[in-house]
C-alpha cells in the first residue's frame, strides 16, 4: 500500500512539472513565460518586475523604428548571451542555458508581431 501511495505522489508530481513545460512551437507562450515579466504582456517594456528604481527601461518591442534596426540574429544574440554581450544592460540575463535556439526563433516571431516590422536581412 505504501508503495502505491509513493508512486501516486511521484506520478502526480511528474505530471504537475510536465504541465509547466512550454511547447517549442508557441512563441507567444514562450514570450509570456520568459520575457513578459520585464517586457510586458504587450511588449511595451512595462512588465510587472519593472519598478521605478529599475536601472534601465526594458526594450519596447512595439517601437517599430527601433526594432527594424535589429536583425533576427541580433535578437537571438541578446536573448542567448544577455545584455552585456551586446553592450546593453546587465539586467537582460543570458538565457542560453534555459532557452533553445529553436525557441528563440519562435520568440523572435512574437517580437516581430509586436512591432509589425522585419529587421534587416543578412
C-alpha positions in Angstrom: 0.0 0.0 0.0 2.8 2.4 0.9 4.4 1.7 -2.5 1.2 2.7 -4.3 0.9 5.9 -2.3 4.6 6.8 -3.1 4.1 6.0 -6.8 0.9 8.1 -6.9 2.7 11.1 -5.3 5.6 10.7 -7.7 3.3 10.4 -10.7 1.3 13.4 -9.7 4.5 15.5 -9.2 5.8 14.5 -12.6 2.5 15.4 -14.2 2.5 18.8 -12.5 6.0 19.5 -13.5 5.3 18.4 -17.1 2.3 20.7 -17.2 4.6 23.7 -16.9 6.7 22.8 -19.9 6.2 25.2 -22.7 6.0 24.0 -26.3 8.8 25.0 -28.6 6.3 25.8 -31.3 4.5 28.5 -29.5 6.4 31.8 -29.5 3.6 33.7 -27.7 3.6 31.2 -24.8 7.4 31.2 -24.6 7.5 35.0 -24.6 4.8 35.1 -21.8 6.7 32.6 -19.8 10.3 34.0 -20.1 10.0 37.6 -21.3 6.8 39.3 -20.2 7.9 39.8 -16.6 10.1 42.6 -17.7 9.0 43.4 -21.2 5.2 43.2 -20.5 2.4 41.2 -22.0 2.1 43.6 -24.9 5.9 44.0 -25.4 6.0 47.7 -24.3 8.7 47.3 -21.6 6.2 47.6 -18.8 6.2 44.2 -17.2 5.3 43.6 -13.5 9.0 43.3 -12.5 9.8 46.8 -13.7 9.8 49.3 -10.8 10.7 53.0 -10.6 14.2 52.0 -9.3 14.9 49.8 -12.3 18.3 50.9 -13.7 17.0 51.0 -17.3 13.8 50.5 -19.2 13.4 47.2 -20.9 13.2 47.4 -24.6 9.8 48.4 -26.0 9.2 45.8 -28.8 6.3 47.8 -30.2 8.7 50.6 -31.3 9.0 49.7 -35.0 11.6 52.4 -35.7 14.0 50.7 -33.2 13.0 47.1 -33.8 13.5 47.3 -37.6 17.2 48.2 -36.9 17.7 44.8 -35.2 18.2 41.7 -37.3 16.8 38.4 -36.1 20.4 37.4 -35.4 20.8 40.5 -33.2 17.8 39.5 -31.2 19.0 35.9 -30.9 22.4 37.1 -29.6 20.9 39.3 -26.9 18.5 36.6 -25.8 21.0 33.8 -25.6 24.1 35.8 -24.4 22.4 38.6 -22.4 22.6 42.4 -22.5 26.3 42.8 -21.6 27.3 40.6 -24.6 25.9 43.3 -26.9 26.9 46.4 -24.8 23.4 46.6 -23.2 22.1 46.3 -19.7 23.2 43.5 -17.3 19.5 43.3 -16.3 19.0 41.4 -19.5 20.2 37.9 -18.5 21.7 35.3 -20.8 19.1 32.6 -21.5 21.3 30.2 -23.5 21.3 27.5 -20.7 17.5 27.8 -20.4 16.0 28.6 -23.9 17.0 26.7 -27.0 17.9 28.4 -30.3 14.7 27.0 -31.8 12.7 28.6 -29.1 14.4 31.9 -29.6 13.4 31.7 -33.3 9.8 31.4 -32.1 10.1 34.2 -29.5 11.6 36.4 -32.3 8.5 35.8 -34.4 6.4 37.1 -31.4 8.6 40.2 -31.1 8.1 40.9 -34.8 4.4 40.7 -34.3 4.6 43.4 -31.6 6.5 45.8 -33.8 4.8 44.7 -37.0 8.2 45.0 -38.7 11.0 43.0 -40.1 14.6 43.6 -39.3 17.5 43.9 -41.8 18.4 40.7 -43.6 21.9 39.4 -43.9 
